[in-house]
């Protein structure tokens, strides 16, 4: 698993219009393109969640009660950084557009 932060650097986090013809040039089908991007976005979302949870687990304390909880500035900065990351769909679309996503078709077995 590579670092999500390095992959998301330089990607515009804002949603913008996309050229549909450009998106479907590899698959010739908008639905296949969307299926590929959606599957990759789900993988990225899981990776981001796991990475964030692993970083926040360093700050977890099992003995904290409501009175003992205090702010940790590092924990807040980590959370803010992950909130500012582009949406996983935006990252997946950028990866698809730049050719970083490899997709293939399974061979049909003929059994229906």
PAVO-328221 format. One record per residue: residue in three letters; x negated, y, z of N, C-alpha, C, O, CB in turn. Coordinates in pm, 1 decimal. Glycine has a CB too. Layout:
# PAVO-328221
  rest      n_xx      n_yy      n_zz     ca_xx     ca_yy     ca_zz      c_xx      c_yy      c_zz      o_xx      o_yy      o_zz     cb_xx     cb_yy     cb_zz
   Ala         X         Y         Z         X         Y         Z         X         Y         Z         X         Y         Z         X         Y         Z
...
//
This chain:
# PAVO-328221
  rest      n_xx      n_yy      n_zz     ca_xx     ca_yy     ca_zz      c_xx      c_yy      c_zz      o_xx      o_yy      o_zz     cb_xx     cb_yy     cb_zz
   Unk     -84.4    -116.6       0.0       0.0       0.0       0.0     -89.4     123.4       0.0    -168.9     143.0      91.9      96.3      -0.5     121.5
   Unk     -76.5     205.9    -102.1    -154.8     327.7    -107.8     -84.3     436.8     -29.8      33.5     426.0       4.1    -178.4     371.2    -253.0
   Unk    -157.8     540.0      -2.9    -106.0     649.2      77.2      -4.3     730.2      -3.0     -34.2     775.6    -113.5    -220.4     739.2     125.9
   Unk     113.3     747.9      51.2     220.2     821.5     -15.5     180.4     967.2     -32.5     215.0    1030.5    -132.2     351.7     810.6      63.6
   Unk     108.0    1019.9      64.5      71.2    1161.4      60.1     -11.2    1193.0     -63.2      10.7    1296.3    -126.4      -6.0    1200.3     185.4
   Unk    -104.3    1107.6     -98.8    -189.0    1135.9    -214.2    -111.4    1123.7    -344.6    -140.1    1195.3    -440.6    -308.7    1042.0    -216.0
   Unk     -13.1    1033.4    -349.1      68.4    1019.7    -470.0     162.5    1136.5    -488.8     194.6    1172.4    -602.1     147.7     891.4    -465.4
   Unk     207.1    1196.1    -380.2     305.4    1304.8    -388.5     241.3    1442.1    -404.5     311.8    1540.8    -425.0     392.4    1304.6    -265.3
   Unk     109.0    1449.8    -395.5      41.7    1578.5    -410.5      62.5    1631.5    -551.6      43.9    1559.0    -649.3    -108.8    1565.7    -379.2
   Unk     100.2    1755.4    -561.8     115.3    1819.9    -692.2     249.3    1796.9    -759.2     273.7    1852.2    -866.4       8.7    1773.1    -782.6
   Unk     336.0    1718.1    -700.5     468.3    1696.1    -757.7     561.2    1804.7    -706.7     568.0    1830.1    -586.4     523.0    1554.6    -722.3
   Unk     631.6    1867.6    -796.6     727.4    1970.7    -759.3     843.3    1904.3    -685.9     911.5    1819.5    -743.4     777.6    2049.4    -884.4
   Unk     867.6    1941.5    -558.3     973.0    1874.5    -481.6    1114.0    1915.8    -521.7    1211.4    1856.5    -475.4     953.8    1901.6    -336.0
   Unk    1125.5    2015.5    -605.9    1257.7    2062.7    -645.8    1314.2    1978.2    -759.0    1241.0    1930.6    -845.8    1251.5    2209.2    -688.0
   Unk    1444.0    1960.8    -756.2    1512.3    1886.1    -861.3    1520.8    1975.5    -983.9    1553.0    2093.8    -973.2    1654.7    1839.0    -815.5
   Unk    1491.9    1919.2   -1099.2    1501.9    1997.4   -1222.2    1560.9    1909.7   -1331.6    1565.0    1787.2   -1320.4    1362.9    2053.2   -1264.8
   Unk    1605.8    1974.8   -1436.4    1665.6    1902.2   -1548.4    1558.4    1819.5   -1618.9    1442.7    1860.3   -1628.2    1733.3    2000.2   -1647.9
   Unk    1598.6    1704.3   -1667.8    1506.4    1614.3   -1738.4    1557.7    1593.5   -1880.1    1678.5    1594.9   -1904.1    1492.1    1477.2   -1663.9
   Unk    1466.6    1574.4   -1972.7    1502.2    1544.8   -2110.0    1535.2    1395.9   -2119.4    1448.2    1311.1   -2099.6    1387.1    1584.0   -2208.2
   Unk    1660.0    1365.2   -2149.3    1706.0    1226.2   -2152.6    1635.9    1149.1   -2264.0    1602.1    1032.0   -2246.5    1858.8    1220.2   -2171.6
   Unk    1614.1    1212.6   -2376.4    1546.7    1145.3   -2488.3    1405.3    1104.9   -2447.9    1358.7     996.5   -2483.0    1542.6    1237.1   -2613.3
   Unk    1337.8    1191.9   -2374.5    1202.8    1161.4   -2327.7    1204.0    1047.1   -2225.9    1112.9     964.3   -2223.9    1138.4    1286.3   -2266.1
   Unk    1306.9    1043.2   -2142.0    1315.9     937.7   -2040.8    1337.6     799.7   -2102.1    1285.5     700.4   -2051.4    1428.3     968.3   -1944.1
   Unk    1413.5     793.0   -2209.7    1449.1     662.3   -2265.6    1357.8     617.1   -2377.8    1385.8     515.5   -2441.4    1589.5     665.5   -2315.7
   Unk    1249.4     688.8   -2404.6    1163.8     650.4   -2517.3    1097.7     514.2   -2498.5    1069.0     446.7   -2597.4    1057.3     755.1   -2538.3
   Unk    1072.7     471.8   -2374.2    1010.2     341.2   -2349.9    1110.7     226.7   -2352.3    1078.3     116.9   -2397.7     938.5     342.3   -2216.8
   Unk    1231.1     250.8   -2304.2    1328.7     143.1   -2290.3    1439.6     146.9   -2394.0    1504.6      45.2   -2418.2    1389.0     147.9   -2154.5
   Unk    1462.2     261.3   -2455.1    1571.4     282.4   -2550.9    1708.5     263.5   -2487.2    1807.3     241.8   -2557.3    1556.7     187.5   -2668.6
   Unk    1714.6     271.6   -2354.9    1841.3     254.3   -2285.4    1835.2     333.2   -2154.9    1749.4     307.5   -2070.5    1871.5     103.1   -2259.0
   Unk    1925.5     428.3   -2138.5    1923.4     513.3   -2019.6    1950.9     432.1   -1893.2    1896.1     462.7   -1787.3    2026.2     626.2   -2032.9
   Unk    2034.8     329.3   -1902.9    2068.4     249.1   -1785.5    1949.4     166.2   -1738.0    1928.4     150.6   -1617.7    2186.4     157.6   -1816.4
   Unk    1871.9     113.3   -1831.5    1751.6      39.7   -1793.8    1650.3     133.6   -1729.1    1585.7      98.4   -1630.4    1689.6     -29.7   -1916.7
   Unk    1637.2     253.4   -1785.7    1545.5     351.3   -1729.2    1586.0     386.6   -1586.4    1502.2     391.3   -1496.4    1541.4     477.3   -1816.2
   Unk    1714.3     411.2   -1567.0    1761.8     445.0   -1433.3    1745.4     328.4   -1335.9    1716.3     350.0   -1218.3    1907.8     487.5   -1439.0
   Unk    1763.4     206.8   -1382.9    1744.3      89.6   -1297.3    1598.4      77.9   -1253.6    1569.8      46.9   -1138.0    1788.3     -38.6   -1370.7
   Unk    1506.8     102.9   -1346.5    1363.4      96.7   -1314.9    1326.4     203.9   -1214.1    1257.5     176.6   -1115.7    1278.5     112.6   -1442.5
   Unk    1372.3     326.6   -1238.7    1340.4     437.8   -1149.2    1404.1     417.1   -1012.4    1342.3     447.1    -910.3    1387.4     570.8   -1209.8
   Unk    1526.6     366.2   -1009.1    1595.2     342.3    -882.3    1523.7     237.0    -799.8    1506.9     253.5    -679.0    1739.1     299.7    -907.0
   Unk    1481.5     129.0    -863.9    1410.9      22.9    -791.6    1279.7      75.3    -732.9    1243.9      42.5    -619.8    1383.4     -96.9    -885.0
   Unk    1209.2     156.5    -810.4    1083.0     214.3    -762.2    1108.7     314.1    -648.8    1032.6     319.4    -552.2    1007.5     283.8    -878.2
   Unk    1215.7     393.0    -660.5    1248.3     490.0    -555.8    1279.7     418.9    -424.4    1242.9     467.0    -317.2    1367.5     577.8    -598.6
   Unk    1346.5     306.3    -432.4    1375.6     228.9    -311.0    1246.6     177.3    -246.7    1231.8     180.5    -124.6    1469.4     110.9    -343.7
   Unk    1153.6     129.7    -330.2    1025.2      84.1    -278.1     951.0     199.1    -209.7     894.8     181.6    -101.6     939.3      24.8    -391.3
   Unk     951.1     315.9    -272.7     884.2     431.3    -214.1     948.7     474.0     -82.8     879.0     508.9      12.4     885.0     547.0    -311.8
   Unk    1081.4     471.2     -77.7    1151.6     510.2      44.7    1113.5     418.0     160.3    1093.1     464.1     272.6    1304.2     507.7      22.8
   Unk    1104.1     289.1     133.3    1064.5     193.3     236.9     920.2     218.7     279.4     889.5     217.1     398.6    1080.9      47.9     186.3
   Unk     830.9     242.3     182.0     690.9     269.8     214.1     676.8     396.2     298.8     600.8     398.4     395.7     608.8     283.6      85.7
   Unk     749.9     501.0     262.4     743.5     626.4     337.7     794.3     605.6     479.6     735.0     655.4     575.2     825.3     736.4     267.4
   Unk     902.5     533.0     493.0     959.3     508.2     625.8     862.1     428.0     712.1     842.5     459.9     829.4    1093.8     433.7     614.0
   Unk     801.2     324.1     654.6     705.8     243.8     730.3     583.3     325.9     770.2     534.7     314.8     882.8     663.0     122.0     648.7
   Unk     534.0     407.9     678.1     417.0     490.3     706.1     447.2     592.4     816.6     366.8     611.4     907.9     370.6     562.3     578.1
   Unk     562.4     657.0     807.6     601.1     754.9     909.4     618.9     687.9    1044.8     571.2     739.0    1146.1     730.4     826.7     868.7
   Unk     686.7     574.4    1047.2     707.6     504.0    1174.0     576.1     457.7    1235.7     560.1     462.5    1357.7     799.4     384.4    1153.0
   Unk     482.2     413.1    1153.2     353.7     369.0    1207.8     276.0     486.2    1267.2     207.3     470.3    1368.1     270.3     300.4    1098.9
   Unk     286.4     603.4    1205.3     217.0     720.4    1259.9     284.6     771.0    1386.6     217.1     816.4    1479.1     211.2     832.2    1155.9
   Unk     416.8     763.5    1391.6     488.0     810.7    1510.3     480.3     711.9    1625.6     496.9     750.3    1741.4     632.8     837.8    1476.6
   Unk     454.8     583.7    1594.9     441.3     484.0    1701.0     319.8     510.8    1789.5     316.0     467.4    1904.6     431.3     344.7    1640.7
   Unk     221.2     581.8    1736.4     103.5     615.2    1816.1     141.0     704.1    1934.6      73.9     703.2    2037.8      -1.8     684.9    1729.1
   Unk     248.2     780.3    1918.6     289.6     873.5    2022.7     394.4     813.9    2116.3     430.6     876.6    2215.9     343.4     999.6    1959.9
   Unk     442.8     695.3    2086.2     549.9     634.9    2165.9     497.6     592.7    2302.6     386.2     542.5    2317.5     610.6     513.7    2092.6
   Unk     581.2     615.0    2398.7     548.5     573.3    2533.5     671.0     502.8    2590.8     781.6     556.7    2586.8     505.3     694.9    2622.3
   Unk     651.6     384.2    2643.1     765.3     305.4    2691.0     811.6     347.6    2829.8     918.4     305.0    2873.6     729.4     158.8    2692.3
   Unk     734.9     429.7    2899.9     770.7     468.3    3035.5     839.4     604.2    3042.3     871.2     650.2    3151.9     647.9     469.7    3121.8
   Unk     863.2     668.7    2930.9     925.5     800.5    2932.0    1070.1     791.9    2976.8    1145.4     704.7    2933.3     917.2     864.7    2794.1
   Unk    1106.6     881.5    3062.5    1246.8     900.4    3096.8    1286.9    1036.8    3040.9    1203.1    1109.4    2987.3    1271.4     891.0    3253.4
   Unk    1409.9    1070.1    3053.0    1457.1    1196.7    2996.2    1382.0    1314.8    3056.5    1354.8    1411.9    2985.9    1608.1    1213.2    3019.1
   Unk    1348.3    1309.4    3183.1    1278.8    1420.2    3247.8    1132.1    1428.7    3206.1    1072.6    1536.4    3211.2    1288.4    1406.4    3398.3
   Unk    1073.5    1316.6    3165.0     931.0    1314.1    3134.8     897.7    1343.0    2989.3     780.0    1356.9    2956.2     875.3    1182.0    3171.9
   Unk     995.4    1352.4    2902.3     968.4    1374.6    2761.2     922.2    1518.2    2741.4     985.1    1612.6    2789.3    1093.6    1344.5    2675.2
   Unk     812.4    1532.9    2670.6     761.2    1666.1    2639.7     725.1    1671.9    2492.5     711.3    1569.3    2425.9     638.4    1701.1    2727.9
   Unk     710.1    1793.5    2443.3     679.2    1811.2    2300.9     533.4    1776.7    2274.1     444.1    1808.8    2352.6     709.1    1956.1    2255.7
   Unk     512.6    1711.9    2163.6     378.6    1683.5    2116.6     364.6    1752.1    1981.1     432.7    1716.0    1885.1     351.3    1528.2    2107.2
   Unk     276.3    1850.7    1974.0     264.3    1931.1    1851.7     219.2    1848.4    1731.8     262.4    1874.0    1619.4     166.7    2045.3    1873.9
   Unk     132.8    1749.6    1754.3      89.8    1662.7    1643.8     206.8    1584.8    1585.7     220.5    1572.2    1464.1     -18.7    1565.6    1691.2
   Unk     290.1    1533.2    1673.8     406.5    1455.9    1630.7     501.9    1543.7    1551.0     558.4    1499.1    1451.2     479.0    1394.5    1751.8
   Unk     519.9    1666.1    1593.4     607.6    1759.5    1522.6     550.8    1791.0    1385.0     625.7    1796.2    1287.5     626.4    1889.2    1603.7
   Unk     420.4    1812.1    1375.2     357.6    1843.3    1246.2     367.9    1725.5    1149.4     391.6    1744.8    1030.2     210.2    1881.5    1266.5
   Unk     350.4    1604.7    1200.1     363.1    1485.4    1114.9     505.7    1476.3    1061.1     526.3    1451.2     942.4     326.0    1355.9    1194.0
   Unk     603.2    1496.5    1148.2     743.2    1489.8    1105.8     775.0    1597.1    1002.7     843.7    1570.1     904.2     836.2    1504.4    1226.3
   Unk     725.8    1717.7    1024.5     750.9    1826.5     929.0     686.7    1797.4     793.6     743.8    1828.8     689.1     697.9    1959.5     984.3
   Unk     567.2    1737.1     795.9     501.4    1703.8     669.5     585.2    1605.8     588.0     603.6    1624.4     467.7     362.4    1645.0     695.6
   Unk     635.7    1502.0     653.2     714.5    1402.1     581.8     849.2    1457.0     537.0     904.9    1409.8     437.9     735.3    1280.3     669.1
   Unk     902.5    1556.0     608.6    1026.0    1620.2     564.3    1004.2    1701.8     437.5    1095.1    1715.4     355.6    1081.5    1709.4     674.6
   Unk     883.3    1756.1     421.1     853.6    1838.2     303.3     814.1    1756.2     181.0     804.1    1810.8      71.2     743.3    1935.0     335.7
   Unk     791.5    1626.6     198.1     757.1    1542.4      83.0     872.5    1541.6     -16.7     988.7    1552.6      22.4     723.5    1397.6     128.5
   Unk     840.9    1528.5    -144.5     948.2    1517.9    -244.2    1032.6    1393.5    -219.8     986.4    1295.2    -161.9     889.8    1514.8    -386.6
   Unk    1154.8    1400.0    -264.4    1246.0    1287.3    -256.3    1184.0    1168.2    -329.6    1118.7    1188.2    -432.0    1385.1    1323.8    -316.1
   Unk    1201.9    1045.0    -280.8    1145.4     928.9    -348.8    1189.0     917.0    -495.8    1113.9     864.6    -578.1    1184.5     803.7    -274.5
   Unk    1308.5     964.6    -528.8    1353.2     959.5    -667.9    1269.0    1053.5    -754.3    1236.3    1020.4    -868.3    1502.7     996.5    -678.1
   Unk    1234.3    1169.5    -701.0    1151.3    1264.3    -775.0    1012.6    1205.3    -798.0     956.5    1218.8    -906.7    1140.9    1398.7    -699.4
   Unk     957.5    1140.1    -696.3     826.3    1075.2    -710.6     834.3     962.7    -813.1     745.6     949.5    -897.4     776.9    1020.1    -574.3
   Unk     940.3     881.0    -806.7     956.7     769.1    -900.3     973.5     819.4   -1043.4     917.4     761.0   -1136.1    1077.8     682.8    -860.4
   Unk    1049.4     926.3   -1062.7    1064.7     982.4   -1197.2     931.3    1032.8   -1251.3     900.9    1015.0   -1369.3    1167.4    1096.5   -1196.2
   Unk     852.3    1095.2   -1165.6     720.4    1142.1   -1208.7     630.5    1024.5   -1245.1     558.7    1029.9   -1344.9     654.5    1226.9   -1098.7
   Unk     634.0     919.0   -1165.4     554.3     800.0   -1196.7     598.9     736.6   -1327.7     515.3     692.6   -1406.6     564.1     697.7   -1083.3
   Unk     728.9     731.3   -1351.8     779.3     673.5   -1476.2     737.8     759.3   -1595.6     698.0     707.3   -1699.8     932.7     659.4   -1471.2
   Unk     747.6     889.9   -1579.4     714.2     981.6   -1688.2     565.5     976.1   -1723.7     529.1     988.1   -1840.7     753.1    1124.1   -1650.1
   Unk     479.7     957.9   -1622.9     335.8     953.3   -1648.4     285.5     812.4   -1679.6     166.0     793.3   -1701.9     261.3    1008.3   -1529.2
   Unk     374.4     714.3   -1681.3     335.5     578.0   -1718.5     271.9     498.7   -1606.4     202.1     401.0   -1633.3     241.4     582.6   -1832.7
   Unk     293.3     536.9   -1482.1     235.4     464.8   -1369.3     320.8     347.0   -1324.7     276.9     265.4   -1243.6     215.2     558.9   -1253.6
   Unk     442.3     337.7   -1377.1     530.7     225.6   -1343.6     525.2     125.4   -1457.8     548.8     160.4   -1573.5     678.0     273.9   -1317.9
   Unk     494.0       1.1   -1424.8     494.8    -104.0   -1525.3     623.9    -183.0   -1510.2     660.6    -223.7   -1399.9     369.9    -196.6   -1511.8
   Unk     691.0    -203.9   -1620.0     813.4    -283.7   -1614.8     807.1    -388.7   -1724.4     743.0    -369.8   -1827.8     940.5    -194.3   -1630.4
   Unk     874.7    -499.0   -1699.6     876.9    -607.1   -1797.9    1012.0    -675.3   -1788.6    1085.4    -658.9   -1691.1     760.3    -709.2   -1774.5
   Unk    1042.9    -751.1   -1890.8    1168.3    -824.8   -1895.3    1140.6    -970.0   -1861.4    1041.7   -1027.3   -1906.9    1236.2    -812.2   -2034.2
   Unk    1226.4   -1028.2   -1782.7    1216.0   -1172.0   -1754.6    1263.3   -1248.3   -1876.3    1358.5   -1207.9   -1943.0    1298.9   -1212.0   -1628.7
   Unk    1196.9   -1358.1   -1904.8    1240.2   -1441.5   -2015.7    1370.4   -1511.9   -1978.1    1384.4   -1565.3   -1868.1    1130.6   -1544.4   -2053.4
   Unk    1463.5   -1510.9   -2070.2    1590.1   -1578.8   -2043.4    1570.6   -1728.0   -2058.9    1501.6   -1773.1   -2150.3    1701.8   -1528.2   -2137.6
   Unk    1631.5   -1805.2   -1969.5    1613.5   -1948.0   -1969.8    1713.1   -2019.0   -2060.5    1696.4   -2137.0   -2091.4    1624.9   -2000.3   -1830.5
   Unk    1816.1   -1947.7   -2103.0    1916.8   -2008.3   -2189.7    2029.5   -2072.5   -2113.4    2134.8   -2100.2   -2170.9    1853.7   -2109.7   -2278.2
   Unk    2010.4   -2097.0   -1985.7    2118.1   -2154.5   -1902.5    2210.6   -2043.9   -1858.7    2166.2   -1941.6   -1806.6    2060.9   -2229.5   -1778.6
   Unk    2339.8   -2064.3   -1879.7    2436.1   -1961.3   -1840.7    2526.6   -2010.7   -1733.1    2614.4   -1937.3   -1687.7    2517.7   -1915.9   -1958.8
//
